Amino acid sequence: MKRTKIVATLGPATMSRGRLTALIRAGADVIRVNSAHTPDARLPVIVALVRACARRAGRIVGILQDLPGPKIRLGKLREGGIELRRGEAVTLFPGASGGSATSLPVAYPYLARDLKAGHAVYIADGLVRLTVDRVARTTVACHVDNGGHVTSGKGVNLPDTSLTLKAFTAADRRHMLAGMRAGVDFVGISFVGNRDDMIRVKRAARGHGRPPFIIAKIERREALKNLPGILAETDGIMVARGDLGVEISFADIPGVQRHIVHEARQAGRPVIVATQVLESMLEHPRPTRAEATDVAHAVAEGVDAIMLSGETSIGKFPVEAVRVLHKVIHAAQPAFSRAHEKERIRITGVSDRVIRDVCDMAEDTNARAIVVPSRSGRTVLRTSRIRPSVPVLALVRDHRLLNVFSLCWGVDALCPARHISPHDMVGRVRALVLACRHAKRGERVIVVSGGPGVPAGETGMVQIVQI
């Protein structure tokens, strides 16, 4: 069983029933739907398609809806675009069109309010850099530091400022509510800046039924400063290296990724690493050595999941990309040291100490799995956080939790046909473990559960069960 999960993005290359089923069989655990390219009216059809393909492949698969957020872009330029040369002056103004060779419209109404002299402006994923010289009432005068060709709709990053336009726009809210009605399991929030952004998201979701699992995408410099507050309010984290790599120096990305992964795991939040994972496989059937090494390092850091974007949405080899990622994860797993993990993860509460001891016990007794019957899912997440050396088999009655665990490190999940009571626990566990082949007769598993009077998420009973 691979412990690190795979998130694969749905797109034109994988929208057919056959191709999507192949993607899931190859190892995709979560299917990402990008709302920037998916009309809300299509979401119920897509969710139904993913569920049908997962059943056909015989696997539990989660669905992640990724919201576009307040992406700042250039307005409409003249046909063919504009060449910006180093040292020349250029003016930015808020607008959807009307640019020239020396002035660029930016689809952001607070441009002159947010920018200050000395601030950097990046265009086209950082390939072009401007520096602000002065700010007038509605315009911003800049000079070009790094030139290049820019065209309509290219992304604009303002890393030195706290944006007036916050994450989770009115359009995002509409997308999220459509996703909730369609039955998505996870929602990714783009361009999160602080704790308040996540509070607004949760408040909006709670007003319309049961909230999905909320994932904060860390892709702004401001979010790095506010990471503890964001972690306190989110369910999961994504290290979105695309825009983050524009907001901060590319040289800082590896260290920042390690920091975010570490802090997310300390807080018990599942963490995804995304962007340019197997970028070369957009065009080629094999990855570069550097890409394989990048994946292996992410596995060694203990990430819960690694995400493919264009590789599976528009790439020429989408199924092969998932197979390659699956293969590299499997090869990298043996280097993941449980002894090292015990030194890294802070243990703070009685339940976490019990879970850590259970993980040690599983290793010492050569148990084949840790079985967790769970109502709330908290004990499953706690066990996954400790990164045991054996699989975690979650037994849940809630199908939403079943899908959520598709994102969590080392967790396999089942939904028993009927409730497991303390009186028939051992017999039912034996039957379920044999059925899903987590252990054979004569082998051991460890069962961790609550019990009568034990609050949800707390551990009340630990049993070693021989199959």
N, C-alpha and C positions, 0 to 999 in steps of 0.2 A: 504493500500500500504506500503510495506516495503521500508524504505528510504535508508538504507545501502545495496549496491548491492553485488551480489555473483559472483565470478569468479571461474569456474570449469575447471579443466585440463582434456583434452581428452587423452585417452589411450586405451589399450587393453580391459579394463573393460567397456568402454562406446563407442566404435567405431561403434557399430551397429546402424542402423536407429532407431529401437525401443527403445534401451537404451538411446540414445542421446536425442530423443524426450521426454522421461520420465524425463531426467535430466533437460531439459529446462522447462517443465511443473512444476517440483518441485520447481523452483525458480532461476535457473542459468541465469544470465543476460549477462555474457561474457564467451565465451569458449576459453580456452587457449590451444595453440598448441606449444609443446616444440620442437624446431628445433634440439635440441641435439639428439632426437629420431625419427625425421620425415624427410625423404628424400625430397628435394625440389620438385622433380617431383610429389610427392603425394599431395602437397599443393592445387592445383586447385580442386582435387577430394574432399579433406577434407572441403575446403571452400564451395563448392557446397552442400556437405552433411549437413553442419551446417545451411546454408541458407534454405535448404529444410525442415529440422527438425524444424527450427524456424517458418516457414510458417505453418507447420502442427500443431504446438503448439499454433499458433496465437499470437506470441510475437516477439518483436524486440530484437535481440541478436547481440552483437559485437563479433569480433574475435581478440584475442591477440596472436601474434606470439612472442614467447620468444626465443631470440638468446642465444646460449651457452656461448659466450665470451671466454676469454683466461684462461680457467680453467687449473690449474697446477695439474698434477697427477703423481703418481709413475709410472715408466715403468714396464716392465714385470719382475716379480720375479719368483723364482722357484715354482713349483707346490705345492700348499698347503700354500704358504706364508711363512712369517718369524716372529718369536717371538722376540720382542725387550724388554729387561729387564732393569729396573731402574739402572742407574749408569754406564751401559756399553757404550763403544765408538762405534760410527757408522759414516761412511763417506757417504756423498751425492755427486753424480756426475751427470752432465747433460747427459741424454741418454734415449733410449727407452727400453733397456734390458741390461743384463749382471751383474745383482746384485748377492750378496752373503749374508751370514749370518751377515756380518759386513759392507756391502756397499749397498746403495740403489740408483738405477737409478731414476732420476727425469726428466720428459719430459718438461724441461724448459732450453733453451740454456744460459740464463743470470744468472744462479744460483750463480756462484762465483762472478759475478759483483755486484749483488744486495744485497747479504747477508754480514753482518759484525759480528765480535765477539760480543756475548751477545744477538744477535737476536734470537727470538723464531721461531721454525718451528713446525707447527701442521699438523698431518696426521689423516685421517679417521674422519673428522668432529670434530677434536679436542680431540679425545680419546687418542691419543699418542702425547706427546710433547717432542721436542728436543730443546737443547740450543746450539748455535754455539760457538765453542771454538776458531777456527782459520780458516782462508780462504787461500787456495793456489791458484794457477793460474786457475785451472779448478775444483778443489774439495773443499768440505766444511766439516771440521771435527767437529763432534758434540758429545754431551753426552745425554743420555736418562734421562729425568726428570720423565715422566709418561710412563710406558711401555704398551705393548699390542701387539695384533696380527695384522699384516698388510699384505695385499695381492695386487696383480697387479691392477693398475688403481685407487687406492684410492686417494682421493683428498688431495692436499697439500696447506696449507695456510701460507703465509709469512706476518704477520700483521705489522711487525716493519719496513718494507721497502716500498719505492715507486718503483713499478715494472717498469722495462724497457719496457716490453711488455704491451702495453696499451689496454684499452677496445676497442671494435669494430675492430676485426681482419678482414683480407681479407676474411676469411670464413664467418664471420658475414655479411659482405657486400653482398656476394653472396646470403646468406639466405634471407636478407632483400629485395633485388631486386626481388627475386623469390616470396616472400610474397606480395610485391607491385603488381606484375603482376597478382597474384592470387586473390587479392582484400581483404587482411586483413585490419582491422581497426586500430589496435594498434600494435606497435613493442616495446618489452621490451629489453633494452640494459643492458647486464650483466657486473658486475665488473667495473662500472663507477668510475673514480677516481677524475675527475675535470671537469671544464667547457669546456676545449678544447676537451675532449672526445665527448661531446654532439654537439659541433660545427662541428666536423668531420662527425658525423652521419647525421646531417641535411644537410650538404653540399652534401654528397653522395646521400641522398634521393632526394634533389631538382633537381639533374641532371638527374633524371629518372622519371619525372612526378610529380604528386601531392603527397607530403609526407604524410605518415600515422601519427597518433597521437603517438608521441614518449614518452616512459616511461623510466625514469632512475631508475635502480635498485640499491638501497643503500645497499651494502653488504661488503664494505671495510672501514677500519678505516680512510683511506685517504679521502674517500668521505665525512665523517662526518666533517672534517676540511674545506672542500671545498663546503659545502652544499649551501650557498648563490649563488655562481657562477653557480652551477649545476641547481638550481631552476630557475635562470634567463634564461637558455637555453633549458629547457625541457618543455614538455606539461603536464607530470604527473610524479608521484613518486611511487616507490614500496619499502616498508620496507621489505627486503628479510632477514628474521631472521636466515636462515640457516647458510650461510657463515659469516654473520655479528656476529652471536653468537660464532664463532670461532675467529674472528678478535678482538673482545673485550670481556671483562669478562661477563659471563652469568648473573651476578648480575646487570650489567648495562643495560641489554637489555630493561626492562620495561621503564626506564627513557629515554633512547635513542629513543625508539619508540614514546613516547609522544612528545619528542622534534621534531623529524622529521615530525610527523603528524601536529603538531602546525605550524611549519615553512612552510610546504607545503600549508596548508590552508591559512596562511597569504599571501602567494604569489599567491593564487588563482589557485593552481595546484591540480587536483584530486589525492588522495593518497590511495594506496592499502596496506593492511597488509597481509603478506604471511608467510607460513612455519609452519608445525606442529599445524595447527589450530584444527583439529579433528583427530590427528594422531592415536588414539586408534581405530578409525573406519576403519582402514585398515583391522582389524581382527574381530571387534566386532560391533554389530548393534546399540549400544548406546555409547555416548561419556562419558568421565569422568567428574566429577563435576568441576575439575580444568579447563578443556577445555571449558566448557560452560561459566565459569566465565571469562576466557581470551577473549572469543568472546564478552561478555557483556561489558567488559572494553573497547575493541576496538570501539564498538558502542558508548559508552559514550564519547570517545575521539573525535568522529565525523568523523571517517574514511569514505571515499567514498565507499570502497569495501573491502571485505575479500575474500581471495583466498584459494581454496582447491587444493592440488597437488596430491600426491599419493592416497588420499582418493577417488578421482573420476577417476584416471587414471589406477590404478592397485588394488585398494581396493576391498574387498568382498562386500561392501555395498555402492556403489557410489550414487545411487539415495537417499537412506536413509540419507547419509551424507549431501546432499543438503537440504533435508527436515528438518533435525535437525538444520542446520545452519539458515535456514529460520525461524524456530520456535524460536530459541534463539534471533535472531535479532528482531523479532516482540515483544518478551517479554521485551527486553532491551530498546526499543525505548521510552516508556513513561518516563523513567528516564532522557532522554536527555533534558536538560533545555535550553530553548531559552533565558531566562534572563541571564543565565551564559554565553551563547554564545556571547551576546551583549557586555559583558565585555572583552571577549578574543580576538575578531577579530578587527584588526585595520581598520579603514575606512579612506581612503585617497583621494579623488577625488569626484567631484560632482555626477557622475553617481552612485558610490558606496553608497553615502549618500542617494540618491533617492531610490535605491534598498532596503537599510536598512529600510527606512521609509515605503516603500511598504510592507515589511514583517511585520512591526508593524501594519500597517493598516489592513492587512489580518487577523491578530489575533484580533484586536479591533472590526472589523466589522463582525466577524464570517464568513469570506469568505471561500469557499470550495477549491479554487485553485488559483494559480497565473499563468496566461496564458501569454506566451511570444512568439509572432510571431518573428522569428529571421532569418536574412540572414547569419550572420557570426558565430553565436553561442556564442558570447562573453557575451551578456546580460544573456543568460541562465546560463553560467558558473558563472557569478557574483552573480546571484540570488541563485544558489545552494550553493555557498561559504558562504552566510550569514545564511544558514540552517533555512529556514522559517518553521513555524509550520504547513503549508499546502503543498500539492504537487505542483510541478512546471510542468506545461504542456507546452512543447516546440512545436511550430508549425513551421516546417522547410520544405523547398522545396528540400534540399540537402540530398540524402539518406545516404551519408557518415556521415553527422552530426547526422542523425537519429541513426546510429549505435554507434557513439562516445558517445552520451548521455546515452547509456546503462550502462556506467561506473560511471555516475555522481550522487551524493547523491540526492535523492528525486525527480529526474527528470523522467517524463514520456514523450514520444515524439510521435508526429503524423506527417505524411506527407500529407497535404491537397491535394485533387485532382487538385486544381487550385490555382493560386496566390490569396492571401488575400490583397485587396487594402484598404486604409484608409476609403473609402466610404462604403464598405460593411463589415467593421471590426466587428461591434457588432452582426449583423445577423449571420455571419459565425461562430463567436466564440460561440454564443448560440447553434448553430446546432452541432458543433464539441464537445462541452463540454457535451451536452446531449448524443451524440452518444457514447462517451467513458465513460460515467457514472461518471464523476468527480463531477457533481452537478445535482440536480433535479430542476424541475420548481419551481420558487419562491426563490431559493437560489442565492447567489452572488458569483461572481469571480472577480478578479482584473486583468486587461489587462495592460501589460507593453510593450511598443513598441517604435520604433524610430519615423519616420515620414519624410515628404518631407524635404530634405536638411540636415537631421541629419546624422552625420557620423556613419558608421557601429560600433556597440558595445556601442553607446551612447543612453541614454534614453530621448525621446522627448515627450512622452505621457503616462499618467496613467489614466485609466478609471475603475470605479466600474460598473460592468454590472450585472443586475439582469436577471436570466435565465427564 
